[in-house]
Amino acid sequence: MKKGFTLVEVLISIFIFSIIMIITTSMFVYSLDLQRRALNLQQAEENASFILESMTKEIRVATIDPAVSHVDCATASPETTLSVTNEDIGTIRYYLSGTDLIREVDGASGPAMNSIAVQFTSLGFCVTGASTGDGLQPRITILATVKSARADPQAMMNIETSVSLRELTD
């Protein structure tokens, strides 16, 4: 009696090994894809949070320009530009230029507020309490859609925050 493996046994074992390796490799590639997506989402979220925090700090102590009208997000589409006056800085205007969020101070545009790794696909402002004598606390709701600049895999998120302006009176 000869000891060893037949050709059929070797082929079956190679086939089973190949199937196991394909499954293991596909799970590894899928986990790498999830990790890249999580990193893209984290970058977009961190950048957007930083930008919105910077905006809210300036808006909170500003006054809404009289030309800004009352916009209720539930019934109307939001404004695409916001203009406020900060006593220390001047007139600040926020708007989108392509996929970049621009902060303009007294008519002079600065560089994009977002990093090159993040793109703003939409930006809107809903304003309440902008009219004097309406009895409403001035409030601005900022709506934004942010996505990672990397195409593979794309991470996109919608962000919303509201800012109540401080009305300081003597």
Secondary structure in CASP SS format (residue, H / E / C, confidence):
PFRMAT SS
TARGET T0000
AUTHOR 0000-0000-0000
METHOD secondary structure of the structure
MODEL  1
M C 1.00
K C 1.00
K C 1.00
G C 1.00
F C 1.00
T C 1.00
L H 1.00
V H 1.00
E H 1.00
V H 1.00
L H 1.00
I H 1.00
S H 1.00
I H 1.00
F H 1.00
I H 1.00
F H 1.00
S H 1.00
I H 1.00
I H 1.00
M H 1.00
I H 1.00
I H 1.00
T H 1.00
T H 1.00
S H 1.00
M H 1.00
F H 1.00
V H 1.00
Y H 1.00
S H 1.00
L H 1.00
D H 1.00
L H 1.00
Q H 1.00
R H 1.00
R H 1.00
A H 1.00
L H 1.00
N H 1.00
L H 1.00
Q H 1.00
Q H 1.00
A H 1.00
E H 1.00
E H 1.00
N H 1.00
A H 1.00
S H 1.00
F H 1.00
I H 1.00
L H 1.00
E H 1.00
S H 1.00
M H 1.00
T H 1.00
K H 1.00
E H 1.00
I H 1.00
R H 1.00
V C 1.00
A C 1.00
T E 1.00
I E 1.00
D C 1.00
P C 1.00
A C 1.00
V C 1.00
S C 1.00
H C 1.00
V C 1.00
D C 1.00
C C 1.00
A C 1.00
T C 1.00
A C 1.00
S C 1.00
P C 1.00
E E 1.00
T C 1.00
T C 1.00
L E 1.00
S E 1.00
V E 1.00
T E 1.00
N E 1.00
E C 1.00
D C 1.00
I C 1.00
G E 1.00
T E 1.00
I E 1.00
R E 1.00
Y E 1.00
Y E 1.00
L E 1.00
S E 1.00
G C 1.00
T C 1.00
D E 1.00
L E 1.00
I E 1.00
R E 1.00
E E 1.00
V E 1.00
D C 1.00
G C 1.00
A E 1.00
S E 1.00
G E 1.00
P E 1.00
A E 1.00
M C 1.00
N C 1.00
S C 1.00
I C 1.00
A C 1.00
V E 1.00
Q E 1.00
F E 1.00
T E 1.00
S E 1.00
L E 1.00
G E 1.00
F E 1.00
C E 1.00
V E 1.00
T E 1.00
G C 1.00
A C 1.00
S C 1.00
T C 1.00
G C 1.00
D C 1.00
G C 1.00
L C 1.00
Q C 1.00
P C 1.00
R E 1.00
I E 1.00
T E 1.00
I E 1.00
L E 1.00
A E 1.00
T E 1.00
V E 1.00
K E 1.00
S E 1.00
A C 1.00
R C 1.00
A C 1.00
D C 1.00
P C 1.00
Q C 1.00
A C 1.00
M E 1.00
M E 1.00
N E 1.00
I E 1.00
E E 1.00
T E 1.00
S E 1.00
V E 1.00
S E 1.00
L C 1.00
R C 1.00
E C 1.00
L C 1.00
T C 1.00
D C 1.00
END
